[in-house]
Amino acid sequence: MGKIKDKDLLRRLRNKYRLVLMHDKSFEVEASVKLSALNVIIIASTLFVVLAFMVYSLIAFTPLKYYLVGSAEVSTTRQVVRNNYVADSILKQLSYYELYMNNLQSRLNGEIDSIAPFDSLKSQNYSSLKIDSISALEKDFRVQVEQEDLFNLTGVDAAATGDKNLRSLHFFPPLKGTVTATFNPKDAHYGVDVVANENTPIKACLEGTVIDAYWNVESGNVIVIQHDHGIISMYKHNSVLLKKTGNFVRAGDVIAIIGNSGELSTGPHLHFELWEDKLPVNPLDFILFN
């Protein structure tokens, strides 16, 4: 019985049928197609395979594949991560420039005092100060050290950065005295306070170029020196500045006189800060002040 039913089904699939298109009014035959059920199944299967192949090709060989979950290439993912890092760096730089421009605009508008009154500087007489009040032994030692070029940052491998780079340098103590306040970023104290006798000279810790020399209400007379490899040193609360913007100084050169200028100062002392790549570091890790 099963074989008879199979033969009957196969025969029915092979039976021919005519598909006729006739004019609606004249009943004239416009077109006719003779098909069997088997032909219809074969044609439909072929169309399905062709359509499936076209869809696969469209997804596999066009950018549409990037819109499918999990189909992105590894290189594309790495590029996205790299672009995120670059965008983050650009945003940080823009924030730094915005802060700089805001401070510059405040100075130009007179909201921040940046220049000390001429009369206040003129009223102080420092002609009697002995700036180079060092012993002959120390002078000989300084000459020997300078000849050996120990203070030259160019002797440090530029590829070395961070704490290792700083520790390979030879910092000249800007001041010999007593440290009364240490490095404490949590309290926004990004340097150390060193107390010494009045009229004590302040010296550059490394060779570099003076990039700013100014006066403001809080910090008094301030001098900022740019060194190699992104290192910056700041000297605040001076009574007078002996260098101006653009001057080149060597390690140990006298740049200012200890003072008590600025509202944040309670006595003659030096507030010294050390920065590397726009981040503050603890000067006590690299310099002996006593």
HUDA-V952000 format. One record per pair of residues at least 6 apart in sequence whose C-alpha atoms are under 6 Angstrom apart, sorted by the first residue. I is the first residue (numbers start at 1). J is the second residue. D is the distance in whole Angstrom. If there is no record, write none. Layout:
{{I:J:D} {I:J:D}}
This chain:
{{13:37:5} {13:38:5} {14:36:6} {14:38:6} {15:36:5} {16:35:5} {16:36:4} {17:34:6} {17:35:5} {17:36:6} {18:33:5} {18:34:4} {19:32:5} {19:33:5} {20:31:6} {20:32:4} {21:29:6} {21:30:5} {21:31:5} {22:28:5} {22:29:4} {22:30:5} {59:65:5} {66:72:5} {106:112:6} {113:216:5} {114:214:5} {114:215:5} {114:216:5} {115:214:6} {115:215:5} {116:215:5} {131:201:6} {151:170:6} {171:205:5} {171:206:6} {172:205:4} {172:252:6} {173:205:6} {173:289:6} {174:202:5} {174:203:4} {174:204:6} {174:205:5} {175:202:6} {176:289:5} {176:290:5} {177:194:6} {177:195:5} {177:196:5} {177:289:6} {177:290:5} {178:194:5} {178:195:5} {179:193:6} {179:194:4} {180:193:6} {181:192:6} {181:193:5} {182:192:5} {183:190:6} {183:191:5} {183:192:5} {183:282:6} {191:272:5} {191:273:4} {192:271:6} {192:272:5} {193:270:6} {193:271:5} {194:269:5} {194:270:5} {195:269:4} {199:257:6} {199:258:6} {200:257:6} {200:258:5} {201:256:6} {201:257:5} {202:254:6} {202:255:6} {202:256:5} {202:257:5} {203:252:5} {203:253:5} {203:254:4} {203:255:6} {204:251:5} {204:252:5} {204:253:6} {205:251:5} {206:251:4} {207:249:5} {207:250:4} {207:251:5} {208:226:5} {208:227:4} {208:248:6} {208:249:6} {209:225:5} {209:226:5} {209:247:6} {209:248:4} {210:224:6} {210:225:4} {210:245:5} {210:246:5} {210:247:5} {211:224:6} {211:225:6} {211:245:5} {212:223:6} {212:224:5} {212:245:5} {213:222:6} {213:223:4} {213:244:6} {213:245:6} {214:221:6} {214:222:5} {215:221:4} {215:222:6} {217:262:5} {218:262:5} {218:263:5} {218:264:5} {219:236:6} {219:237:5} {219:262:5} {220:237:5} {220:261:4} {220:262:4} {221:237:5} {221:238:5} {222:235:6} {222:236:4} {223:234:6} {223:235:5} {224:233:6} {224:234:5} {225:232:6} {225:233:5} {226:232:5} {230:276:5} {230:277:5} {231:275:6} {231:276:4} {232:274:6} {232:275:5} {233:273:6} {233:274:5} {234:272:6} {234:273:5} {235:271:6} {235:272:5} {236:271:5} {237:259:6} {237:260:6} {237:261:5} {237:262:6} {238:257:6} {238:258:5} {238:259:4} {239:257:6} {239:258:6} {239:259:4} {239:261:6} {240:256:6} {240:257:6} {241:256:4} {242:255:5} {242:256:5} {243:255:5} {258:269:6} {259:268:5} {260:267:5} {260:268:4} {274:280:6} {274:281:6} {275:281:6}}
